[in-house]
Amino acid sequence: MVKEIKHPTLGIISYYTGYIIVGMSLFMILPASASALFREWNVVLDFLISLFISLSLGMVLVLFGRNTRLHNGRLMWKHGFVVASLSWFVLMFLCAIPYLLSGHMNSLLDATFDVMSGFTTTGVFLLQDLDHISIGLNLWRHMLTFIGGQGMVVLALSFLVREMAGAYKFYVGEGKDVALVPNVRGTTQIIWIISMVYLFIGTSTLFITGLLIGLNPTNAFLHGLFMFMAGWSTGGFAPNQQNIMFYHSFSFEVVSILFFILGSMNFGLHYAIIKGKKMEFLKNIEIQSFLITSLTGSAIAAVALAKSGLYSDSVALFRRVVFNIVSANTTTGFGTVFARQFILEWGPLGMLAITLVMLVGGSACSTAGGFKGLRVGIVVKAFFADMRKLLTSERRVKIEKYHHIKDMVLDDAVVRTSSTIIFLYLLMFTGATMLGAYFGYPVVDSMFEAASISGNVGLSIGITATTMPSAMKIYYIFAMYLGRLEFLSVFALIGVMAQGVKTWLKRA
C-alpha cells in the first residue's frame, strides 16, 4: 500500500522536479567527455563535481516525493506550472557550477545570469575571456541554449518518467501549447526529431562553410556545431567574443540567417510542411506577421542609415542592416556590428526600428522569444475586425477567423489573452528601462537593452556587463525567466510559495 504524505502538492512537485534535475544533470556527461577528448582534465573534474552535486539533489527530491499519490490519478494544472518554473530556477544554480569552477566568472550572480541567458535563449553573457574558455565549457553553454530552446522540462520527463498522463501540463507550463499529435510524448518526440535532423543538416552546412573560409577541420566542426545550436535556438551565443563578425564571411552569415529564421518558426508549422501542407507557409498568420515586421523594420532602419552613407551597396546593406533586423525580430541576437555602433550610427529612428522588432519576436511554440508574431497578428486582426463592425450594419453578423495551422475563431477570449501577455511584456520592458535610467544609463540605451532582455533577444549596446549594478543583473535574470516561460508558470510558483508561507504562519 502506498503511504500518503501530509502535503501531496509538495510531494508531487518534489518528485517531478527531482526527475528533471536528474535528466538535465546527465547531460553534463557530454561536455565532460568532450573535455576528456581534448585533454582538458581540470574541466573534466569540474563537470564531474557538478554532476555529483546535481544528481544528489535530484535523487533526494525524487525519493522525498516518490510515495505521493496524484490527485485522482492525474496531475493538476498548478503542478505542471510550478514544476516547470521551479525546475528552471533550481537548475539555474546547478548548471552554473561548471561556470564557477572554470574561473571565468566573477561571482555566483554572474554565473547564474549566464545560465538563465542560455536556458531562455537570450544570448547575453557576463563570462570573462570568452576567446580562451575550454571546449567543454563552450559546449556546455551552447547545449544549455539548445536544450532550453526545445524544452528541457518535457524532454527530461518524456525519457525518464513512465506515466505521462498529465505531461501536457508541463508542456504548457514551459511556454508551448501546440499539440502536433494527440499525446504529449509524441509531440515532444516530434519536436526533438525535427531539431536533431536540423542539427545534423545545419552543423554539416556550417562545417563545410567553415572549411571554405579557412578554418581547420576541428575548428570548422566545433564552430559549425556551436553556431547552429545558437542559431536554431535563436540563442545568440557564439564561441568567440566577436560573435558572427569573427568569421568575416558573407556566406557564413547567409547560412546562419537561414537557420535562425527556421528556428524562430512554430514547430507546428514545421510539422505541417513535413506532412505535405506546404501552403501553410504562406497562409499562416505568424509568417505574415514576421514578414511585415521584418520588412518594415528593415525599411525604417535603411532610411535612418541612408544619410550616413556607410552602407551604400546592397551587400553591405544586407549584412549590416537587414541581418541585424531579422536577427532581432527572430530574437536570435547574432550581431554584425559592434555594440556601440547601434547608438553612434543607427540614430534614434534606426534604434526605434530594432527595439520594436525585438519586442515583437518570433513565433509561438518555437525557440524564439518576444510577444510572438501570433499575438501581434491576433490583436491587429481584432482591431480591424472591430473597425469593420462599426462601419457595417448591426444586423450583419460575421465570424472573424485567423489561420494558424488551421482556421481558428477570433473570439474575445483569444484576443484578451494575447493582449494580456503583450501588456505584461510591455510592463516588464518599462520596468527594465526605468531601472537602467535610474542607474544613470541614457534612456534610449536603456530601452534598447530592456527590449533585448525582455524579448530574450541578446543584442546589446554595452549595458550588460560585469560592471552593471547587481540590482540590474537580478532584474534582467527575472525578466529573461518571465519572458521565456510567459509569466503564467512563474506566477503559479509565486502563488504556491505564498500559500505555503501563509499556511506556515497560521500554524506558527
Secondary structure, 3 states (H helix, E strand, C coil): CCCCCCCHHHHHHHHHHHHHHHHHHHCCHHHHHHHHHCCCHHHHHHHHHHHHHHHHHHHHHHHHHCCCCCHHHCCCHHHHHHHHHHHHHHHHHHCCHHHHHHCCCCCHHHHHHHHHHHHCCCCCCCCCCHHHCCHHHHHHHHHHHHHHHHCHHHHHHHHHCCCCCCHHHHHHHCCCCCCCCCCHHHHHHHHHHHHHHHHHHHHHHHHHHHHHCCCCHHHHHHHHHHHHHHHHCCCCCCCCCCHHHHHCCHHHHHHHHHHHHHHCCCHHHHHHHHCCCCCHHHHCHHHHHHHHHHHHHHHHHHHHHHCCCCCCCHHHHHHHHHHHHHHHHCCCCCCCCCCCHHHHHHHHHHHHHHHHHHHHCCCCCCCCCCCCHHHHHHHHHHHHHHHHHHHCCCCCCCCCEEECCCEEECCHHHHHHHHHHHHHHHHHHHHHHHHHHHCCCCHHHHHHHHHHHHCCCCCCCCCCCCCCCHHHHHHHHHHHHHHHHCCHHHHHHHHHHHHHHHHHHHHC
